[in-house]
Amino acid sequence: MTEHAARRPAGPDETRSANRAWWDGEAEAYHAEHGAFLGDDGFVWGPEGWTEDELGLLDLSPGMTVLEIGAGGAQCSRSLLSRGDVRVVASDLSGGMLRTAARIDAGREGPPVPLLQCDGTRLPLVDDSVDRVFTAYGVVPFVADSATVLAEAARVLRPGGRFVFSTSHPVRWAFPDVPGEAGLTATTSYFDRTPYVESTSGVVTYAEHHRTLGDLVRQVVAAGLALVDLVEPEWPERNREEWGGWSPLRGRLLPGTAILVTERPVP
């Protein structure tokens, strides 16, 4: 049970430990709550509900090798695997989330998604080994050093490869995380990068980290990647669901998700 929630500093080690334990404990409950929206083999980029089939941000070609970071139940990777023409590996820090992914695969026909437990800031892959890396809300908000995630993605990408990541839109951090009208009035400085931290008996149990849009772009550049596109998906009329602080009301007025499409330049 969370005893305290506040904006306060949280370092890499306590963030990693807290979020691994939190997602281990919440894996099945998260799937039970959001599984219908995500689908067992759907590729959804964010709470707005836009899919990879609709947006085509990965720009896949047959024979490519693809790595997902922060895969959760591996729904996105499973969707790509069903194409039958790309190789996919789904990775996550949480063993609980990967067990959920394996359980989903056990109840389905076809080959299971290859799973890899690892930290997104320390990918156990050799340099220049994959064609595409992506994460859909899976890692960037949940690490203290997202710059290292981008650097690792750039390292394992082959020249010409693409890294695409979605995260909560930075502007949302200035507003209360509620779906109704109270979530339409800014109460916090957009420039306050202090993480949101939950703790029990002084021990961090969950942490999310904020970067401005400019911070994320600078991290892209520092990793040696080129920014190809910045997508701010509008809330589609078809989506009537509320998901935490996301809702049709807020989605019509404020961006909820930022998707950055980047590429490793060819020398």
C-alpha positions as CSV (number, residue, x, y, z in Angstrom):
1,M,0.0,0.0,0.0
2,T,1.3,3.4,-1.0
3,E,1.8,5.7,2.1
4,H,3.2,8.7,0.4
5,A,3.1,10.2,-3.2
6,A,5.0,13.3,-4.1
7,R,7.3,15.0,-6.5
8,R,10.8,14.3,-5.2
9,P,14.2,13.1,-6.5
10,A,14.7,9.4,-7.2
11,G,18.0,8.0,-8.5
12,P,18.6,5.3,-11.1
13,D,19.0,2.4,-8.7
14,E,16.0,3.1,-6.6
15,T,13.9,3.8,-9.7
16,R,15.0,0.6,-11.3
17,S,14.4,-1.5,-8.1
18,A,11.0,0.1,-7.4
19,N,9.6,-0.2,-10.9
20,R,10.8,-3.8,-11.4
21,A,9.0,-4.8,-8.2
22,W,5.9,-2.7,-9.0
23,W,5.4,-4.1,-12.5
24,D,6.1,-7.6,-11.1
25,G,3.3,-7.2,-8.7
26,E,0.9,-5.4,-11.1
27,A,1.5,-7.5,-14.3
28,E,-1.7,-9.6,-14.1
29,A,-3.9,-6.9,-12.8
30,Y,-2.7,-4.5,-15.5
31,H,-3.5,-7.1,-18.2
32,A,-6.9,-7.7,-16.6
33,E,-7.7,-4.0,-16.6
34,H,-6.3,-3.0,-20.0
35,G,-6.1,-6.3,-21.9
36,A,-9.3,-5.6,-23.8
37,F,-8.1,-2.2,-25.0
38,L,-4.6,-3.5,-25.9
39,G,-5.6,-6.8,-27.3
40,D,-3.3,-9.9,-27.0
41,D,-1.8,-9.2,-30.4
42,G,-2.4,-5.5,-31.0
43,F,0.2,-2.8,-31.5
44,V,-1.2,0.4,-29.8
45,W,1.1,3.4,-29.5
46,G,-0.7,5.0,-26.6
47,P,-4.0,5.6,-24.8
48,E,-5.4,7.4,-27.8
49,G,-5.6,4.0,-29.5
50,W,-3.7,4.7,-32.7
51,T,-2.1,1.5,-34.0
52,E,1.1,0.8,-35.9
53,D,-1.0,-0.4,-38.8
54,E,-2.6,3.0,-39.0
55,L,0.6,5.1,-38.4
56,G,3.3,3.0,-40.0
57,L,6.1,4.5,-38.0
58,L,8.4,1.6,-37.9
59,D,8.6,1.3,-41.7
60,L,9.3,-2.4,-41.7
61,S,10.6,-4.5,-44.5
62,P,10.7,-8.4,-44.8
63,G,13.7,-9.9,-43.1
64,M,14.2,-7.2,-40.5
65,T,15.2,-7.9,-36.9
66,V,13.2,-6.0,-34.3
67,L,13.7,-5.4,-30.6
68,E,10.9,-4.1,-28.3
69,I,12.0,-2.5,-25.0
70,G,9.5,-2.5,-22.1
71,A,7.3,-4.9,-23.9
72,G,5.0,-5.7,-21.0
73,G,2.7,-8.5,-22.2
74,A,4.4,-8.4,-25.6
75,Q,1.3,-7.4,-27.4
76,C,3.1,-5.2,-29.9
77,S,5.8,-7.8,-30.6
78,R,3.2,-10.4,-31.0
79,S,1.5,-8.3,-33.6
80,L,4.7,-7.9,-35.5
81,L,5.5,-11.6,-35.2
82,S,2.1,-12.5,-36.8
83,R,3.3,-10.8,-40.0
84,G,5.6,-13.8,-40.5
85,D,8.3,-11.8,-42.3
86,V,10.3,-10.2,-39.5
87,R,12.2,-11.5,-36.5
88,V,11.1,-10.0,-33.1
89,V,12.4,-10.1,-29.6
90,A,10.4,-8.6,-26.7
91,S,12.3,-7.4,-23.7
92,D,11.3,-6.0,-20.3
93,L,12.8,-5.3,-16.9
94,S,9.9,-7.1,-15.1
95,G,9.9,-10.8,-14.9
96,G,6.2,-10.6,-13.9
97,M,5.3,-8.9,-17.2
98,L,7.3,-11.4,-19.2
99,R,5.5,-14.2,-17.3
100,T,2.2,-12.6,-18.4
101,A,3.5,-12.5,-22.0
102,A,4.4,-16.2,-21.8
103,R,1.0,-17.0,-20.3
104,I,-0.8,-15.2,-23.2
105,D,1.3,-17.2,-25.7
106,A,0.6,-20.5,-24.0
107,G,-3.1,-20.0,-24.7
108,R,-2.7,-19.2,-28.4
109,E,-1.7,-21.0,-31.5
110,G,1.5,-20.2,-33.4
111,P,5.1,-19.6,-32.3
112,P,5.6,-17.8,-28.9
113,V,7.3,-14.4,-28.8
114,P,11.0,-14.7,-27.9
115,L,11.3,-13.0,-24.5
116,L,14.4,-11.3,-22.9
117,Q,14.5,-9.9,-19.4
118,C,16.9,-6.9,-19.3
119,D,17.2,-3.3,-18.3
120,G,16.5,-0.8,-21.1
121,T,19.6,1.1,-20.1
122,R,21.8,-2.0,-20.5
123,L,20.8,-4.0,-23.5
124,P,22.6,-7.4,-23.8
125,L,23.0,-7.2,-27.5
126,V,26.0,-6.6,-29.7
127,D,26.6,-3.4,-31.6
128,D,24.8,-3.0,-35.0
129,S,22.7,-6.1,-34.5
130,V,19.0,-5.0,-35.1
131,D,17.1,-3.0,-37.7
132,R,14.4,-1.6,-35.6
133,V,14.0,-0.8,-31.9
134,F,10.8,0.5,-30.4
135,T,9.0,1.0,-27.1
136,A,5.3,2.0,-26.6
137,Y,5.2,3.7,-23.2
138,G,7.4,0.9,-22.0
139,V,10.6,2.4,-20.7
140,V,11.2,6.2,-21.2
141,P,9.0,7.4,-18.3
142,F,10.2,4.7,-16.0
143,V,13.9,5.2,-15.9
144,A,15.9,8.0,-14.3
145,D,18.2,8.3,-17.3
146,S,16.3,8.1,-20.5
147,A,19.4,9.4,-22.4
148,T,21.1,6.1,-21.7
149,V,18.1,4.2,-23.2
150,L,18.4,6.2,-26.4
151,A,22.2,5.7,-26.5
152,E,21.7,2.0,-26.1
153,A,19.1,1.8,-28.8
154,A,21.5,3.7,-31.1
155,R,24.3,1.3,-30.2
156,V,22.4,-1.8,-31.2
157,L,20.9,-0.4,-34.3
158,R,22.5,-1.0,-37.7
159,P,23.3,2.1,-39.7
160,G,20.0,3.2,-41.3
161,G,18.1,1.6,-38.5
162,R,15.1,3.2,-36.7
163,F,14.2,3.8,-33.1
164,V,10.6,4.8,-32.3
165,F,9.4,5.5,-28.8
166,S,6.2,6.8,-27.3
167,T,5.8,8.4,-23.9
168,S,3.3,10.6,-22.1
169,H,3.4,14.0,-23.7
170,P,5.6,16.3,-21.5
171,V,3.0,19.0,-21.4
172,R,0.8,16.7,-19.4
173,W,3.1,17.0,-16.4
174,A,1.9,20.6,-15.8
175,F,-1.7,19.4,-15.3
176,P,-3.3,17.1,-12.6
177,D,-3.5,13.5,-13.8
178,V,-7.2,13.3,-13.7
179,P,-9.6,12.8,-16.6
180,G,-12.2,15.4,-15.8
181,E,-12.3,19.2,-15.9
182,A,-9.9,19.5,-13.0
183,G,-7.3,18.0,-15.3
184,L,-7.5,21.1,-17.6
185,T,-5.9,23.6,-15.4
186,A,-2.1,23.7,-15.1
187,T,-1.0,23.5,-11.5
188,T,2.8,22.7,-11.9
189,S,5.6,24.2,-13.9
190,Y,6.2,22.4,-17.1
191,F,9.9,22.9,-16.5
192,D,9.9,21.1,-13.1
193,R,11.7,17.9,-13.9
194,T,11.2,16.4,-10.4
195,P,10.0,12.8,-10.6
196,Y,6.6,11.6,-9.4
197,V,7.4,9.1,-6.6
198,E,5.3,6.7,-4.5
199,S,6.9,5.3,-1.3
200,T,6.1,3.1,1.7
201,S,8.0,3.4,4.9
202,G,10.5,5.7,3.1
203,V,11.2,3.1,0.4
204,V,10.4,4.0,-3.2
205,T,7.8,1.7,-4.7
206,Y,7.1,3.5,-8.0
207,A,8.6,6.3,-9.9
208,E,8.0,8.2,-13.2
209,H,10.4,10.8,-14.6
210,H,9.6,13.9,-16.5
211,R,11.5,15.5,-19.4
212,T,10.5,18.4,-21.5
213,L,10.0,18.0,-25.2
214,G,13.3,19.9,-25.7
215,D,15.0,17.5,-23.3
216,L,13.9,14.5,-25.4
217,V,15.1,16.1,-28.6
218,R,18.5,16.9,-27.1
219,Q,18.7,13.3,-25.9
220,V,18.0,12.1,-29.5
221,V,20.8,14.3,-30.8
222,A,23.2,13.3,-28.1
223,A,22.7,9.6,-28.9
224,G,23.8,10.2,-32.5
225,L,20.3,9.7,-33.8
226,A,18.4,11.9,-36.3
227,L,14.9,13.0,-35.5
228,V,12.7,12.0,-38.5
229,D,9.3,12.8,-37.1
230,L,7.5,14.0,-33.9
231,V,3.9,12.7,-33.7
232,E,1.4,14.1,-31.3
233,P,-1.6,11.9,-31.9
234,E,-5.0,13.6,-31.7
235,W,-7.8,11.8,-29.8
236,P,-9.9,9.9,-32.3
237,E,-13.7,10.2,-32.2
238,R,-14.0,6.4,-31.9
239,N,-12.2,6.2,-28.5
240,R,-14.7,6.9,-25.7
241,E,-12.5,5.2,-23.0
242,E,-10.9,6.8,-20.0
243,W,-7.4,5.6,-19.1
244,G,-6.0,7.1,-15.9
245,G,-5.6,10.8,-16.7
246,W,-6.4,10.3,-20.4
247,S,-10.0,10.9,-21.5
248,P,-11.9,12.2,-24.6
249,L,-12.4,15.5,-22.7
250,R,-8.7,16.1,-22.2
251,G,-7.7,14.4,-25.4
252,R,-9.7,17.0,-27.5
253,L,-7.8,19.9,-25.9
254,L,-4.3,18.6,-24.8
255,P,-1.8,16.3,-26.4
256,G,-1.5,13.1,-24.3
257,T,1.2,11.2,-26.2
258,A,4.4,12.1,-27.9
259,I,6.0,9.7,-30.4
260,L,9.5,10.4,-31.6
261,V,10.7,8.7,-34.7
262,T,14.5,8.6,-35.0
263,E,17.1,6.9,-37.2
264,R,20.7,6.1,-36.9
265,P,22.4,7.9,-39.9
266,V,24.3,5.9,-42.5
267,P,28.0,7.0,-42.5
